[in-house]
């Protein structure tokens, strides 16, 4: 038995884990801080317009190089495996002061982007050299946003790869979202503008990209893109109506939400430090169901109204359909998916938008719940009820409830990120695409579990 001083030291360490910062990490933090200072200077001066290339290089070194240096040194000396030591004591990751400040900064950034874009003009000019290279025109606020968004996914994607390097599934999945964000959601749309084609995002489909099936937008794409515009409209319609149900049948909604989607890509990379903050309560689950399906209904009604109005040349609804589209674009497209969806990461977890608001997630959830081969199988005999799986489920699913009873997890909200399986110390959980027969596990065991806990929503 350890002596009293040693025992007290162990208790103190458990209650307030120490995180020693190495000299290399300190250099990374200093470089990052200088990068942030450069951002402030660019915002409140004309240096971005006068020396755009110099400022772009300096900001890239600071905002990208600093975090990468810190990430590399933080994980290089640790063994493979997930180490969440001190997460619940972190001021950033446990809704402490740093976390709230981060949330305010993120929320404020979206407010400036959407409603006060002139305040970002100095920073927009910094990315002009990149904009001229990719699309042949000067940058605007949306190009700046796409650049920052992509950098966040790539830099924090490196962190996710290093952190989850023991899991082949996590490495491939993270590389996938990085690839689709960089190529399909950033480079290709900009290169299309370079060749005088409509800006089109091949990795987003209706109803997530809500206006891709609106008559006005379809007409614009076809008229502006000539033959390629017709292909774009065909691609969007085909992916929504044919490819999405087929892929979801075989792989569950994870093929999109955790492998392709830019919203999910940001949540799985930049939002990974906050995944444990998702609310697992019954009340949260009820709100989730009402909200996400209400948003889906909203976009369906809006799309239908627009098509009816287009077919009747405004003879039925007049301007009401346009009013619906404006409401949706403002309330859902801007406030919910941006300001709340990302700005609330440090407070509500990384999948706020995906869980409570994304209409694409609602559609895929229906398909996954009732028609898919995907499931997470459990081995209840090996479960030690540690709760890691539930804690780190970003979608607020009480995974442990299923694992304790040996039930397969078939939930509409599950995005198949696989973190519950990765953090399980006993290998209880496994992501599978199997025959639909027996998809819900052993029937009599499920019946007994349901009779025992009728009030549990899981």
Secondary structure, 3 states (H helix, E strand, C coil): CCCHHHHHHHHHHHHCCCCCCCHHHHHHHHHHHHHHHHHHHHHCCCHHHHCHHHHHHHHHHHHHHHHHHHHHHHHHCCCCCCCCCCHHHCCCCCCCHHHHHHHHHHHHHHHHHHHCHHHHHHHHHHCHHHHHHHHCCCCCHHHHHHHHHHHHHHHHHHHHHHHCCCCHHHHHHHHHHHHHHHHHHHHHHHHHHHCCCCCCCCCCCCCCCHHHHCHHHHHHHHHHHHHHHHHHHHHHHHHHHHHHHHHHHHHCCHHHHCCCCHHHHHHHHCCHHHHHHCCCCHHHHHHHHHHHHHHHHHHHHHHHHHHHHHHCCCCCCCCHHHHHHHHHHHHHHHHHHHHHHHHCHHHHCCCHHHHHCCHHHHHHHHHHHHHCCEEEEECHHHCCCCCHHHHCCCCCCCHHHHHHHCCCECCCCCCCCCHHHHHCCCCCEEEEECCCCCCCCCHHHHHHHHHHCCCCCC
